[in-house]
Amino acid sequence: MLFAQTVWKSSQGTVTFTKQASADWTLEANQDRISDSVWITPANNQSLFNIRKENAYVTNSPVGTLWVFGTTDTFATQEYKSFVSLSGGNPQSLIGKNLVLKLVAENIYLDIKILTYGGSNSGGGFSYIRATSSGGTTSVITSAGPTVFNLEQNYLNPFNPTTTISFTLEQKALTTLKIYDIVGREVATLVNEVLEAGVYHQQQFNASNLASGVYFARLVSGNKSQLRKLMLIK
């Protein structure tokens, strides 16, 4: 299957984003509005989150993004993770390292390097330099995307109250991703639409209205289905 990916290289143009310590993260000037779906900012005592989709940082923020070490020269062969997973819970360890940021919804890959990252209680000072579309883009048509049916284990697990569920499809089909409790009652529908293969799909599950316990995520696409166990601990 052929599909398009867009690459923003730092060699084609960059922009520096800075949020000063204790600055109001609700103001546009203190948000890096990278695309229609991803607006990155940190609050004054939290890690990064996507203010376009989230009200505050949660375990898997910034939602709609995936990250990896390296540059866009090898973007297609990398194994992407959430920001928290990549940093191992220590975002300061990423300062000065070459990273690739994937904007999941738009299938855009861009070079990024964190310059400064204040501690959790130091007012949220933060800065990075990243590639920008205004410097030129590279569209890549490839058949190397995932075309296997696979429901990955949610991250984090156990979780409270949000977790991210990722999956890939074998072929384009009507796809559902639903959550069930221990006795088989449906408690949430995360996906119910026709989705493409060749793409890493990602959904966030917010269980703030549910009790602690075991739940199950069930992915159904075409004539295939897969189940994963989720553990909610509050």
C-alpha positions in Angstrom: 0.0 0.0 0.0 1.3 3.5 -0.9 0.8 6.4 1.5 2.3 9.9 1.9 4.5 11.2 4.7 5.7 14.8 5.1 9.2 15.5 6.4 10.4 18.9 7.7 14.2 19.0 7.9 16.1 21.4 10.0 18.4 22.0 7.0 15.5 23.6 5.2 14.6 26.1 7.9 14.1 26.3 11.6 12.1 28.2 14.2 12.9 28.6 17.9 10.1 28.4 20.5 10.5 29.8 24.0 8.1 29.9 26.9 9.5 32.0 29.7 9.2 30.8 33.3 5.8 31.6 34.9 4.4 32.8 31.5 0.7 32.4 30.9 0.5 29.1 28.9 -3.1 29.9 27.8 -1.8 32.8 25.6 -1.1 32.0 21.9 2.4 33.6 22.3 3.3 30.9 24.7 2.1 28.0 22.6 4.0 26.5 19.6 1.2 26.0 17.2 3.0 23.5 15.0 -0.1 22.3 13.1 -3.9 22.3 13.2 -3.9 19.5 15.8 -0.7 20.1 17.9 -0.1 23.2 20.0 2.8 22.5 22.4 3.3 24.2 25.7 4.3 23.4 29.3 2.4 24.7 32.3 4.3 26.3 35.2 4.7 23.0 37.2 4.1 20.3 34.6 5.7 18.6 31.5 4.7 19.3 27.9 1.1 18.9 26.7 -0.9 19.6 23.6 -3.2 22.5 24.6 -5.1 22.0 21.3 -6.4 18.6 22.6 -5.7 18.7 26.4 -6.4 21.1 29.3 -3.3 20.1 31.2 -0.5 17.6 31.3 -1.4 13.9 31.8 0.7 10.7 31.7 0.8 10.4 27.9 1.0 14.1 26.9 1.4 15.6 24.5 -1.5 13.6 22.9 -1.2 13.2 19.1 2.6 13.2 19.2 5.3 10.5 19.1 9.0 11.0 19.6 12.4 9.3 18.9 16.1 9.9 19.1 17.8 10.8 15.8 17.0 12.9 12.7 14.6 12.8 9.9 17.2 11.4 7.6 16.2 8.0 9.0 12.6 8.8 10.1 11.0 5.8 8.4 13.1 3.1 10.2 12.7 4.5 13.8 10.6 3.1 16.7 8.6 6.0 18.1 7.5 6.5 21.7 5.5 8.9 23.8 7.5 11.9 25.2 7.4 10.5 28.7 8.6 7.0 27.6 11.4 8.5 25.5 12.7 10.6 28.4 12.3 7.9 31.0 10.5 10.5 33.2 13.6 12.8 33.1 12.9 15.3 30.3 16.1 17.3 31.2 18.0 14.3 29.9 16.8 15.2 26.4 18.4 18.6 26.3 20.8 19.1 23.4 19.9 15.7 21.7 18.6 15.4 18.2 15.0 14.2 18.2 12.3 13.6 15.6 8.8 14.6 16.5 5.9 12.9 14.7 2.5 14.7 14.4 0.3 11.6 14.2 -2.8 13.1 12.7 -1.0 14.8 9.8 1.7 12.1 9.4 4.4 14.9 9.6 7.9 14.2 10.8 10.2 17.0 11.9 13.6 17.6 13.4 13.6 19.1 16.9 16.2 19.8 19.6 15.3 20.8 23.2 17.5 23.8 24.3 16.3 24.4 27.9 13.9 22.6 30.2 13.1 24.0 33.7 12.3 21.8 36.6 8.8 20.8 37.6 8.4 23.7 40.0 10.5 26.4 38.3 7.8 28.1 36.4 7.7 26.0 33.2 10.6 27.7 31.4 11.2 25.8 28.2 12.7 26.2 24.7 13.5 24.2 21.6 14.6 24.7 18.0 12.6 22.8 15.4 12.2 22.4 11.6 9.4 24.5 10.0 7.3 24.0 7.0 8.1 27.5 5.8 11.6 26.4 4.9 10.3 23.7 2.5 8.9 20.2 2.9 9.6 16.8 1.5 6.7 14.5 0.7 7.6 10.8 0.8 5.6 8.1 -0.9 6.4 4.8 0.6 5.1 1.3 1.0 7.1 0.6 4.2 4.2 1.5 6.5 2.7 -1.1 8.9 0.2 -3.4 7.2 -0.3 -5.9 10.0 -3.2 -6.1 12.3 -1.9 -5.4 15.8 -3.3 -3.9 19.0 -0.4 -2.8 21.2 -0.4 -2.9 24.9 -1.6 0.4 26.3 1.0 2.8 27.8 1.0 3.4 30.7 -0.4 0.2 32.2 -1.4 0.3 35.1 -2.7 3.8 34.5 -4.6 6.6 36.2 -6.8 8.0 34.7 -5.5 8.3 31.1 -3.6 5.9 28.9 -2.7 5.7 25.2 -3.7 2.8 23.0 -1.9 2.3 19.7 -2.7 -0.1 16.8 -2.1 -0.9 13.1 -4.3 -2.4 10.5 -3.8 -5.0 7.8 -6.2 -3.2 5.4 -8.6 -0.3 5.1 -11.8 -1.3 6.9 -14.5 -0.3 9.3 -12.7 -0.3 12.6 -13.9 -0.2 16.2 -12.0 0.1 19.4 -14.1 -0.4 22.5 -13.4 -0.7 26.2 -15.2 -3.4 28.4 -15.3 -4.0 32.1 -14.5 -7.3 33.8 -18.0 -8.7 33.2 -18.1 -7.8 29.5 -20.1 -4.6 29.7 -19.1 -1.9 27.2 -18.0 1.3 29.0 -16.4 3.3 26.1 -16.2 3.5 22.4 -12.9 5.1 21.3 -13.1 4.4 17.5 -16.0 3.6 15.2 -15.0 4.5 11.6 -13.3 3.4 8.5 -9.5 3.7 9.0 -6.5 3.3 6.7 -3.8 0.7 6.9 -0.1 1.8 6.6 -0.6 4.2 9.5 0.2 4.1 13.2 -3.1 4.9 14.9 -3.2 6.2 18.4 -6.2 6.8 20.8 -6.3 8.2 24.3 -8.6 6.6 26.9 -9.7 8.7 29.8 -11.1 6.6 32.6 -11.7 9.4 35.1 -15.4 8.3 35.5 -14.6 4.6 36.1 -13.7 2.7 39.2 -10.4 1.0 39.7 -10.1 -2.5 38.2 -9.4 -4.6 35.2 -10.8 -3.5 31.8 -10.3 -4.8 28.3 -9.6 -3.0 25.0 -11.0 -4.8 21.9 -10.0 -3.9 18.4 -12.1 -5.1 15.5 -11.3 -4.4 11.9 -12.8 -6.4 9.0 -12.9 -10.0 10.1 -10.1 -9.7 12.7 -10.2 -8.8 16.4 -7.7 -8.6 19.2 -8.0 -8.0 23.0 -5.7 -6.3 25.5 -6.0 -6.2 29.3 -5.9 -2.7 31.0 -5.4 -2.1 34.7 -6.9 1.1 36.1 -5.5 2.0 39.6 -6.8 5.1 41.4 
